[in-house]
Structures are given as C-alpha cells and as structure tokens.
Amino acid sequence: MRFGASRRRTRATGERRRSFGLRTRLVLAFLLVAAVSAGTTAALTFREVRNAVLATAQDTAVSSFRDQVRELDFFLPVNTTELVGTLRTLARNGRPHPWYVYAEYGSVRASSGTNPTSTVITPELRRTAHADPQGSFQRVVKDGVPYLTIGMPVVFELGASTVAPTGIVLYAVMPMPEEQANVEALAAAARDGALPGLAVALVAALVAARGVLRPVRELRQAARSMGSGRLDTRIAVRGSDELADLARTFNESAGELERSVNELREAEERARRFASDVSHELRNPLAGMLAVTEVLDEGANRLDSDTARAVRLISTETGKLAVLVEDLMEISRFDARAAELNTDEIDVAETIRRTLGQRRWTDLVRTELPDGIRAVLDPRRFDVVVANLVGNALRHGGAPVTVTLRTTTGADGTAWLVTEVADRGPGIRPDVLPHIFHRFYKADAARTRSVGSGLGLAITLENVRLHGGTVRAANGPGGTGAVFTVEMPLRTGEAPA
C-alpha cells in the first residue's frame, strides 16, 4: 500500500527525466553551439560589410565635397544670390548621391533648396566644422532615415601650408536610403542563411546523438536484463573509442559477476542440500531417541538423584535437537521454494485462541480478539506464526504478554489483517533490531538463556511473506517491551486454495 505510491512517484519522476533525457540534451547542446557559431559569424560579417558599405559612401562624399569646396572662389563680402547659385551647383554635383547644401556666414543663412534636412546638422558638427580647416562629418539618423552630414569651412590659401578662414562654412547633407536598404538586405540574408544552417545542424545533431546513444541504450537494456536474472547478457563491442571501452568493461564485469553468482549459488545449493539431508537423516534416529527418553523419564523417579538428573538432561537436549531438526527441514523447504499455502477461510480470533489453548498459554496471555474477523489463510502456518511470536515473548519478554487483533485499510483500499504481540520485558536493543529475524541470531547477553533453535523468528518471517504480508519488530512506548506486528492481506470472500 505505502510502496505503491512510492513506485508511482518514482515512475513519474523517471518519465519527467526521460522527457529531457540525454538525447534531448545532446541535440540542444549541438544546436546551441551551432546557433552561437552561426550568430557570431553572421554578426561579425554583417558588421564588417555594413561598415564597408557605409565607409565607401562616406569617403566618396567627404572627398568629393572637400575637393569642390577648395575649388570655390568667394569674394567678400558675399553676394547672397551668387552664394545660392554656388550651393545649387554643389548640390547637383553631389557624389555618390545628390546633396542638400547649406551655407552659414555670420548671420547669413543660405541653402540649395527648400527642404527640412537642415535640422539634422548637429551643434557638435557646427563646432567641429568651425574649428577644423579640414572639416568634419557625422552620421545621423532622423525619423528612421540615415543621413551623412559634412561640415567644411571655406578658407583662403596663403601659402603651401597656410590658410586663412573666410568665416563661411558649407554643410552637405546626403540621405543614405540605398545604403540603408543594402544593410537591411544584408541583415535579412544573414538571418535567412542562419535558419537553413540550424536545420542542417539539427540533422547532424540527431545523427550524432543516435550514434552516441545507441551504445548507451544497449548498455541500459543489458543492465536491465542482468537485473532480471540473465547474467549471461553481453554487449556487442564496436570500434575502439571510449564507448567501446565501456562495452568491454561491462562485458568483463558481467562475466566476473556471473562467475561469482554461480559460485555462490552452487555453495548455497550445497549448504541447503546438506542441511536438508542431515535433517532427514537425523529424523529417524531422533524419533527412536525421543521414544527412549520418554521411557527413561517415566522411570527417572526410581533412579538415584545423579542418574535421574542425567536422564532428564538427555531428555531435554534430545527434545531441543528434535525441534532444531524440524525447524531446519522447514527452512530448507522455504529455501527450495517448495513451501506451499493450503488456505482456507477461517475465524482468525478462534484460531488464535486454539493456538494458545493447545500450548496451555491461555492463562499467561492477555488477548484482545474481536469476533467476526474472517480471512483466507493457511491455518497451520498462521498457527506457527502466532505460536512463535507468543513463545518468543514468553521466553524473552516480561509479563503480561498481549495478543491484539484488528483490521485496517490501506491508502489503495486494500484490507489488511493486523496481529500484534507485545510484552512488558526489557525490550530489544537498537543494535539487535536489524538482525532480529536473521537465522540463528540470538541476543542472549541481555536476555535469559534461550531454549529455542534460533530459527523461530526466521520461520515466522518466511510464513508471513508466503501470505504476501510483512512482519516487523519494535519497542513499545518509552522503550519498554517488544512489539511484533504482522500484517497480512485480509482476502475475505476469496475461494480457498
């Protein structure tokens, strides 16, 4: 019940992880590298070509305007009419595109025509043009239209390298729509060229991811196959790269694991067969010994004290040996997976009362057994479970021993039969709890000497598992007393097996 929800959460987590698995990450990483490379290359290329296009137009316009201004002859004071004619001539001769030309001379303002482009001439350009005899230029964007603005002072040449300013400054304004269109076309070409590149990169990424992930998928399938018990699983080794080394390492590890497991299985089988054979061989001699000890017990009162004590000791130890042999045979059946359930629908409370009565424990054990609880169980094995737990509590715990019966319903709606055996003894030490159901495990240092075989709780665990249930040990509140809780599926109404 509790484990079902855990498995569902694990499965959901695994699905989320697979939705963003290694293949997706490899493809995304490949695309990211391709996108960054293509974007960087396109951006650098676009910048260089754009600068080249603009610089060509800019250099042509600045050089042409400077040469034409130097060829002009002005007589001061300036005649406004002649000045306007000169400006129009300059505008017509503009290269590489027609210009709009403006002149400033003191308070005089003139232009080659009526147009609003004079507003793109910035104060910074005016200051630079007045200060530098070689003139200056500036690129300006206004209302989304790029302009090249050039400021050039008119000077008198007094010598080879001496000039005198006239006070006249000419400005040329050249719209650059064609250059802007070329730049935009270049940007569109770079963008459109990157998309097919990414598509090609995606195909290459899928092919590369497939080549990388094929060995990984084979390794996963092989590991899953080994986990299901097929230890002879191997992976085909292809090539000589790191993935091939991984496949070889896996095959070598799988071979070593198969050899080790086979050796362990053979040793376990030998030990199981030995225990089973010894138990079978001891049964008949023990039956005879038990019969003899019974006769000796009956006549022990007629013997002297030392002889009678020896007879009773032999009888007691023979009984222990008989119990041990029976328990070993039972364990060997579980190990050989030969144990079977012979179920029947029973009254659980009545079965527990019968178990206590047959062993004369009725007066030693308190019970909380509500009537009317019926379940499909193996009566003999359930009797062994209750007897082992109650006997363990009576031997190692403290009075009173309490047996409680109840039913509960899990989160998935499954009905469970819960049997609880508690005592008021010293409890179970924390270091003992993890080993309490191990075979032949005893914690006699803190308990009275055990008369059991050391297999009772192990047999209890196997019987509960055979019913599809669980058994756990814990200490009571405050660490006082041991509490053993058995949970088995209720399965009422099922046809008995």
RACORCOR-V595252 format. One record per backbone hydrogen bond with DSSP energy under -1.0 kcal/mol. NH is the residue of the N-H (numbers start at 1). CO is the residue of the C=O. Records with the same first field share a line. If there is no record, write none. Layout:
NH: CO  CO
This chain:
5: 1
6: 2
7: 3
8: 4
9: 5
10: 6
11: 7
12: 8
13: 9
14: 10
15: 11
16: 12
17: 13
18: 14
19: 15
21: 18
25: 21
26: 22
27: 23
28: 24
29: 25
30: 26
31: 27
32: 28
33: 29
34: 30
35: 31
36: 32
37: 33
38: 34
39: 35
40: 36
41: 37
42: 38
43: 39
44: 40
45: 41
46: 42
47: 43
48: 44
49: 45
50: 46
51: 47
52: 48
53: 49
54: 50
55: 51
56: 52
57: 53
58: 54
59: 55
60: 56
61: 57
62: 58
63: 59
64: 60
65: 61
66: 62
67: 63
68: 64
69: 65
70: 66
71: 67
72: 69
83: 79
84: 80
85: 81
86: 82
87: 83
88: 84
89: 85
90: 86
91: 87
92: 88
93: 89
94: 91
99: 91
100: 173
102: 171
103: 110
104: 169
105: 108
108: 105
110: 103
112: 101
119: 116
120: 117
121: 118
126: 122
127: 123
128: 124
129: 125
130: 126
131: 127
132: 128
135: 132
136: 151
138: 149
140: 147
142: 145
145: 142
147: 140
148: 174
149: 138
150: 172
151: 136
152: 170
154: 168
156: 164
158: 162
159: 162
164: 156
166: 154
169: 104
170: 152
171: 102
172: 150
173: 100
174: 148
176: 146
180: 176
181: 177
182: 178
183: 179
184: 180
185: 181
186: 182
187: 183
188: 184
189: 185
190: 186
191: 187
192: 188
193: 189
194: 190
195: 191
196: 192
197: 193
198: 194
199: 195
200: 196
201: 197
202: 198
203: 199
204: 200
205: 201
206: 202
207: 203
208: 204
209: 205
210: 206
211: 207
212: 208
213: 209
214: 210
217: 213
218: 214
219: 215
220: 216
221: 217
222: 218
223: 219
224: 220
225: 221
226: 222
227: 223
228: 224
229: 226
230: 225
231: 229
233: 230
245: 241
246: 242
247: 243
248: 244
249: 245
250: 246
251: 247
252: 248
253: 249
254: 250
255: 251
256: 252
257: 253
258: 254
259: 255
260: 256
261: 257
262: 258
263: 259
264: 260
265: 261
266: 262
267: 263
268: 264
269: 265
270: 266
271: 267
272: 268
273: 269
274: 270
275: 271
276: 272
277: 273
278: 274
279: 275
280: 276
281: 277
282: 278
283: 279
286: 282
287: 283
288: 284
289: 285
290: 286
291: 287
292: 288
293: 289
294: 290
295: 291
296: 292
297: 293
298: 294
299: 295
300: 297
302: 299
303: 300
308: 304
309: 305
310: 306
311: 307
312: 308
313: 309
314: 310
315: 311
316: 312
317: 313
318: 314
319: 315
320: 316
321: 317
322: 318
323: 319
324: 320
325: 321
326: 322
327: 323
328: 324
329: 325
330: 326
331: 327
332: 328
333: 329
334: 330
335: 331
336: 332
337: 334
338: 333
344: 377
346: 375
348: 373
351: 347
352: 348
353: 349
354: 350
355: 351
356: 352
357: 353
358: 354
360: 357
361: 356
364: 361
365: 361
366: 401
368: 403
375: 346
376: 490
377: 344
382: 378
383: 379
384: 380
385: 381
386: 382
387: 383
388: 384
389: 385
390: 386
391: 387
392: 388
393: 389
394: 390
395: 391
396: 392
397: 393
402: 422
403: 366
404: 420
405: 368
406: 418
408: 416
410: 414
413: 410
416: 408
417: 488
418: 406
419: 486
420: 404
421: 484
422: 402
423: 482
424: 398
432: 429
433: 429
435: 432
436: 433
438: 435
440: 454
441: 438
446: 443
447: 444
459: 455
460: 456
461: 457
462: 458
463: 459
464: 460
465: 461
466: 462
467: 463
468: 465
469: 464
470: 487
472: 485
474: 483
476: 481
479: 476
481: 425
483: 474
484: 421
485: 472
486: 419
487: 470
488: 417
490: 415
494: 491
